[in-house]
Amino acid sequence: MRKGEETRARILDTAEAAVLAKGFGATSIDELIAEIGITKSGFFYHFRDKNELARALLERYIENDERIYDEIFGRAHQLADDPLQAFLLGLKLLSETLSDLPNGHPGCLVAVMCTQERAFDRETQEINRQAALAWRRRFGAMFAEIMRVYRPREPLDVDQLADMVSTVLEGGIILSKALKQPESLPQQLLVLRSLVRLLFQPAAA
């Protein structure tokens, strides 16, 4: 990695940690350059303004999330041909991955930027909205595949179910931080896994 790329990565790493710890509005450029040890002109070489920094943070965060989901659920599909079993296995693998984080999940930039929406320009808000829609499409496609084989016991559509996955993930992050219990997030994913299994389990005679 070239020096310029290293500096940009350091800015993003430092900014992400600060935003997750105290919010975007409370994170200043002066604070970032002091912590990283660069000049203000060095910062503006990489990012025109704070909104450009926000967009870069968000895009990097979303790309990383997509990579993790691709790896985990792709692995689950390799191990199980049945779409329901593959999805349940994917949730199990995701739960185990989150359990291995030493201090729990650091937080979700998408959620932070939703709760502080007025601090961002329309382009950043749109990137955030598209991220939520991409998660809906991702998990919705999995549920659509499941429904081609299994009939749910309740009349729910794929978008509702897909949004539930995102809700549990984001809500689990908030819960784990509020309770100071990092294990809450992976546990909530396992509860979701049990509920999905029950939803597609044939009704008792």
QUIWO-V897637 format. One record per pair of residues at least 12 apart in sequence whose ideal C-beta (glycine too) atoms are under 10 Angstrom apart, sorted by the first residue. I is the first residue (numbers start at 1). J is the second residue. D is the distance in whole Angstrom. If there is no record, write none. Layout:
[[I | J | D] [I | J | D]]
This chain:
[[4 | 42 | 10] [4 | 45 | 8] [4 | 46 | 8] [5 | 46 | 10] [7 | 36 | 8] [7 | 37 | 10] [7 | 38 | 6] [7 | 42 | 7] [7 | 43 | 9] [7 | 45 | 8] [7 | 46 | 7] [8 | 43 | 10] [8 | 45 | 9] [8 | 46 | 5] [8 | 47 | 8] [8 | 56 | 8] [9 | 46 | 10] [9 | 60 | 9] [10 | 32 | 9] [10 | 35 | 9] [10 | 36 | 5] [10 | 37 | 9] [10 | 38 | 8] [10 | 46 | 10] [11 | 29 | 10] [11 | 32 | 6] [11 | 33 | 8] [11 | 35 | 10] [11 | 36 | 6] [11 | 38 | 8] [11 | 42 | 9] [11 | 43 | 7] [11 | 46 | 6] [11 | 47 | 7] [11 | 53 | 7] [11 | 56 | 9] [11 | 57 | 9] [12 | 32 | 10] [12 | 46 | 9] [12 | 47 | 9] [12 | 53 | 8] [12 | 56 | 6] [12 | 57 | 6] [12 | 59 | 10] [12 | 60 | 6] [12 | 61 | 9] [13 | 36 | 9] [13 | 57 | 10] [13 | 60 | 10] [14 | 27 | 9] [14 | 31 | 9] [14 | 32 | 6] [14 | 33 | 9] [14 | 35 | 6] [14 | 36 | 6] [15 | 27 | 6] [15 | 29 | 9] [15 | 31 | 9] [15 | 32 | 6] [15 | 35 | 10] [15 | 36 | 9] [15 | 43 | 10] [15 | 47 | 9] [15 | 50 | 9] [15 | 53 | 6] [15 | 54 | 9] [15 | 56 | 9] [15 | 57 | 6] [15 | 109 | 10] [16 | 56 | 10] [16 | 57 | 6] [16 | 58 | 10] [16 | 60 | 8] [16 | 61 | 7] [16 | 106 | 8] [16 | 107 | 9] [16 | 109 | 7] [16 | 112 | 10] [17 | 35 | 9] [17 | 106 | 7] [17 | 107 | 9] [18 | 31 | 7] [18 | 32 | 7] [18 | 35 | 8] [19 | 53 | 9] [19 | 54 | 8] [19 | 57 | 7] [19 | 58 | 10] [19 | 61 | 10] [19 | 107 | 8] [19 | 109 | 7] [19 | 112 | 6] [19 | 113 | 8] [19 | 116 | 9] [20 | 57 | 10] [20 | 61 | 10] [20 | 105 | 10] [20 | 106 | 5] [20 | 107 | 4] [20 | 108 | 8] [20 | 109 | 7] [20 | 111 | 10] [20 | 112 | 7] [20 | 173 | 10] [20 | 177 | 10] [21 | 106 | 9] [21 | 107 | 8] [22 | 112 | 10] [23 | 112 | 7] [23 | 113 | 10] [23 | 115 | 8] [23 | 116 | 6] [23 | 119 | 8] [24 | 50 | 8] [24 | 51 | 10] [24 | 53 | 9] [24 | 54 | 6] [24 | 57 | 9] [24 | 109 | 9] [24 | 112 | 7] [24 | 113 | 7] [24 | 115 | 10] [24 | 116 | 5] [24 | 119 | 5] [24 | 120 | 7] [24 | 124 | 10] [25 | 50 | 10] [25 | 116 | 6] [25 | 118 | 9] [25 | 119 | 5] [25 | 120 | 10] [26 | 116 | 10] [26 | 119 | 10] [27 | 50 | 9] [27 | 53 | 9] [27 | 54 | 10] [27 | 119 | 10] [28 | 50 | 9] [29 | 43 | 6] [29 | 44 | 9] [29 | 47 | 9] [29 | 49 | 9] [29 | 50 | 6] [29 | 53 | 8] [30 | 43 | 9] [32 | 47 | 10] [32 | 50 | 10] [32 | 53 | 8] [49 | 121 | 9] [50 | 119 | 9] [50 | 120 | 9] [50 | 121 | 10] [51 | 119 | 9] [51 | 120 | 7] [51 | 121 | 5] [51 | 122 | 10] [51 | 123 | 8] [51 | 124 | 6] [52 | 121 | 9] [52 | 123 | 9] [52 | 124 | 9] [53 | 124 | 10] [54 | 109 | 9] [54 | 113 | 7] [54 | 116 | 10] [54 | 119 | 8] [54 | 120 | 6] [54 | 121 | 8] [54 | 123 | 9] [54 | 124 | 5] [54 | 125 | 10] [54 | 127 | 9] [54 | 128 | 10] [55 | 120 | 8] [55 | 121 | 8] [55 | 123 | 6] [55 | 124 | 5] [55 | 126 | 10] [55 | 127 | 6] [55 | 128 | 10] [56 | 124 | 10] [57 | 109 | 6] [57 | 112 | 10] [57 | 113 | 9] [57 | 124 | 9] [58 | 109 | 6] [58 | 110 | 7] [58 | 112 | 10] [58 | 113 | 6] [58 | 120 | 9] [58 | 124 | 6] [58 | 125 | 10] [58 | 127 | 5] [58 | 128 | 6] [58 | 130 | 10] [58 | 131 | 7] [59 | 109 | 10] [59 | 124 | 10] [59 | 127 | 7] [59 | 131 | 9] [60 | 109 | 9] [61 | 107 | 10] [61 | 108 | 8] [61 | 109 | 4] [61 | 110 | 7] [61 | 112 | 10] [61 | 113 | 9] [61 | 131 | 8] [62 | 109 | 8] [62 | 110 | 7] [62 | 127 | 7] [62 | 128 | 9] [62 | 130 | 8] [62 | 131 | 5] [62 | 132 | 10] [62 | 134 | 8] [62 | 135 | 9] [64 | 109 | 10] [65 | 108 | 9] [65 | 109 | 9] [65 | 110 | 8] [65 | 131 | 8] [65 | 134 | 9] [65 | 135 | 8] [65 | 138 | 10] [65 | 169 | 9] [66 | 131 | 9] [66 | 134 | 7] [66 | 135 | 9] [66 | 138 | 8] [68 | 94 | 8] [68 | 97 | 7] [68 | 98 | 10] [69 | 90 | 8] [69 | 94 | 8] [69 | 134 | 10] [69 | 135 | 8] [69 | 138 | 6] [69 | 139 | 9] [70 | 138 | 9] [71 | 93 | 9] [71 | 97 | 9] [72 | 89 | 9] [72 | 90 | 6] [72 | 91 | 9] [72 | 92 | 10] [72 | 93 | 5] [72 | 94 | 5] [72 | 95 | 10] [72 | 96 | 9] [72 | 97 | 7] [73 | 86 | 7] [73 | 87 | 8] [73 | 89 | 9] [73 | 90 | 4] [73 | 91 | 9] [73 | 93 | 8] [73 | 94 | 8] [73 | 138 | 8] [73 | 139 | 9] [73 | 142 | 7] [74 | 86 | 10] [74 | 90 | 9] [75 | 89 | 8] [75 | 90 | 8] [75 | 93 | 6] [76 | 88 | 8] [76 | 89 | 4] [76 | 90 | 4] [76 | 91 | 8] [76 | 92 | 8] [76 | 93 | 6] [76 | 94 | 9] [76 | 142 | 10] [77 | 89 | 9] [77 | 90 | 8] [77 | 142 | 9] [77 | 145 | 10] [79 | 93 | 9] [82 | 145 | 10] [82 | 146 | 9] [82 | 149 | 7] [82 | 150 | 9] [83 | 142 | 7] [83 | 143 | 9] [83 | 144 | 9] [83 | 145 | 4] [83 | 146 | 5] [83 | 147 | 9] [83 | 148 | 7] [83 | 149 | 6] [83 | 150 | 8] [83 | 200 | 10] [84 | 142 | 9] [84 | 143 | 10] [84 | 145 | 9] [84 | 146 | 5] [84 | 147 | 9] [84 | 149 | 7] [84 | 150 | 6] [84 | 196 | 8] [84 | 197 | 8] [84 | 199 | 10] [84 | 200 | 6] [84 | 201 | 9] [85 | 146 | 10] [85 | 197 | 9] [86 | 142 | 8] [86 | 145 | 9] [86 | 146 | 9] [87 | 139 | 9] [87 | 142 | 5] [87 | 143 | 8] [87 | 145 | 8] [87 | 146 | 6] [87 | 165 | 9] [87 | 193 | 9] [87 | 196 | 7] [87 | 197 | 9] [87 | 200 | 9] [88 | 146 | 10] [88 | 192 | 10] [88 | 193 | 5] [88 | 194 | 9] [88 | 196 | 7] [88 | 197 | 6] [88 | 200 | 9] [89 | 193 | 9] [90 | 139 | 10] [90 | 142 | 8] [90 | 189 | 10] [90 | 193 | 9] [91 | 165 | 8] [91 | 168 | 9] [91 | 186 | 10] [91 | 189 | 5] [91 | 190 | 7] [91 | 191 | 10] [91 | 192 | 6] [91 | 193 | 4] [91 | 194 | 9] [91 | 196 | 7] [91 | 197 | 10] [92 | 186 | 10] [92 | 189 | 8] [92 | 190 | 7] [92 | 193 | 6] [93 | 189 | 10] [94 | 165 | 10] [94 | 169 | 9] [94 | 185 | 10] [94 | 186 | 8] [94 | 189 | 6] [94 | 190 | 10] [94 | 192 | 10] [94 | 193 | 9] [95 | 172 | 10] [95 | 183 | 10] [95 | 185 | 8] [95 | 186 | 4] [95 | 187 | 8] [95 | 188 | 9] [95 | 189 | 4] [95 | 190 | 5] [95 | 191 | 10] [95 | 192 | 9] [95 | 193 | 7] [96 | 186 | 7] [96 | 189 | 9] [96 | 190 | 10] [97 | 186 | 8] [97 | 189 | 10] [98 | 169 | 9] [98 | 172 | 8] [98 | 173 | 9] [98 | 176 | 9] [98 | 182 | 8] [98 | 183 | 9] [98 | 185 | 5] [98 | 186 | 5] [98 | 187 | 10] [98 | 188 | 10] [98 | 189 | 7] [99 | 182 | 8] [99 | 183 | 7] [99 | 185 | 9] [99 | 186 | 4] [99 | 187 | 9] [99 | 189 | 9] [99 | 190 | 10] [100 | 186 | 9] [101 | 182 | 7] [101 | 185 | 9] [101 | 186 | 9] [102 | 182 | 8] [103 | 182 | 7] [104 | 173 | 8] [104 | 176 | 5] [104 | 177 | 8] [104 | 180 | 9] [104 | 181 | 8] [104 | 182 | 3] [104 | 183 | 8] [104 | 184 | 8] [104 | 185 | 7] [104 | 186 | 9] [105 | 169 | 9] [105 | 172 | 8] [105 | 173 | 5] [105 | 176 | 7] [105 | 177 | 8] [105 | 182 | 7] [105 | 184 | 10] [105 | 185 | 6] [105 | 186 | 9] [106 | 173 | 9] [106 | 177 | 9] [107 | 170 | 10] [107 | 173 | 6] [107 | 174 | 9] [107 | 176 | 10] [107 | 177 | 7] [108 | 131 | 10] [108 | 166 | 10] [108 | 169 | 8] [108 | 170 | 6] [108 | 172 | 10] [108 | 173 | 5] [108 | 174 | 9] [109 | 128 | 9] [109 | 131 | 9] [110 | 127 | 9] [110 | 128 | 6] [110 | 129 | 10] [110 | 131 | 5] [110 | 132 | 7] [110 | 135 | 9] [110 | 166 | 9] [110 | 170 | 8] [111 | 128 | 9] [111 | 132 | 10] [111 | 166 | 10] [111 | 169 | 9] [111 | 170 | 5] [111 | 171 | 9] [111 | 173 | 7] [111 | 174 | 7] [112 | 128 | 10] [113 | 125 | 8] [113 | 127 | 9] [113 | 128 | 5] [113 | 131 | 9] [114 | 128 | 6] [114 | 129 | 9] [114 | 131 | 10] [114 | 132 | 8] [114 | 170 | 9] [131 | 166 | 10] [132 | 163 | 8] [132 | 166 | 7] [132 | 170 | 10] [133 | 159 | 10] [133 | 162 | 10] [135 | 162 | 7] [135 | 163 | 8] [135 | 165 | 7] [135 | 166 | 5] [135 | 169 | 8] [135 | 170 | 10] [136 | 158 | 9] [136 | 159 | 6] [136 | 160 | 10] [136 | 161 | 10] [136 | 162 | 5] [136 | 163 | 6] [136 | 165 | 9] [136 | 166 | 7] [137 | 158 | 9] [137 | 159 | 9] [137 | 162 | 8] [138 | 162 | 7] [138 | 165 | 9] [138 | 166 | 9] [139 | 158 | 8] [139 | 159 | 9] [139 | 161 | 7] [139 | 162 | 4] [139 | 163 | 8] [139 | 164 | 8] [139 | 165 | 5] [139 | 166 | 7] [139 | 169 | 10] [140 | 157 | 9] [140 | 158 | 4] [140 | 159 | 6] [140 | 160 | 9] [140 | 161 | 7] [140 | 162 | 4] [140 | 163 | 9] [140 | 165 | 9] [141 | 158 | 8] [141 | 162 | 8] [142 | 158 | 8] [142 | 161 | 9] [142 | 162 | 8] [142 | 165 | 9] [143 | 156 | 9] [143 | 157 | 8] [143 | 158 | 4] [143 | 159 | 9] [143 | 160 | 9] [143 | 161 | 5] [143 | 162 | 6] [143 | 164 | 9] [143 | 165 | 9] [143 | 196 | 9] [143 | 199 | 10] [143 | 200 | 9] [144 | 157 | 9] [144 | 158 | 5] [144 | 159 | 10] [144 | 161 | 9] [144 | 162 | 9] [145 | 158 | 9] [146 | 158 | 9] [146 | 161 | 9] [146 | 196 | 8] [146 | 199 | 9] [146 | 200 | 6] [147 | 161 | 9] [147 | 200 | 8] [149 | 200 | 9] [150 | 199 | 9] [150 | 200 | 4] [150 | 201 | 9] [150 | 202 | 8] [151 | 199 | 10] [151 | 200 | 8] [151 | 202 | 8] [151 | 203 | 10] [152 | 196 | 9] [152 | 199 | 5] [152 | 200 | 6] [152 | 201 | 10] [153 | 198 | 8] [153 | 199 | 6] [153 | 200 | 7] [153 | 201 | 7] [153 | 202 | 8] [153 | 203 | 6] [154 | 198 | 10] [154 | 199 | 6] [156 | 199 | 8] [161 | 196 | 8] [161 | 199 | 8] [164 | 192 | 7] [164 | 195 | 9] [164 | 196 | 9] [165 | 189 | 9] [165 | 192 | 7] [165 | 196 | 9] [167 | 188 | 10] [167 | 192 | 9] [168 | 185 | 9] [168 | 188 | 5] [168 | 189 | 7] [168 | 191 | 8] [168 | 192 | 5] [168 | 193 | 10] [168 | 195 | 9] [169 | 185 | 8] [169 | 188 | 8] [169 | 189 | 7] [169 | 192 | 9] [170 | 185 | 10] [171 | 184 | 10] [171 | 185 | 9] [171 | 188 | 7] [172 | 184 | 6] [172 | 185 | 4] [172 | 186 | 8] [172 | 187 | 8] [172 | 188 | 4] [172 | 189 | 7] [172 | 191 | 9] [172 | 192 | 9] [173 | 185 | 6] [173 | 188 | 9] [175 | 187 | 9] [175 | 188 | 7] [176 | 188 | 8]]
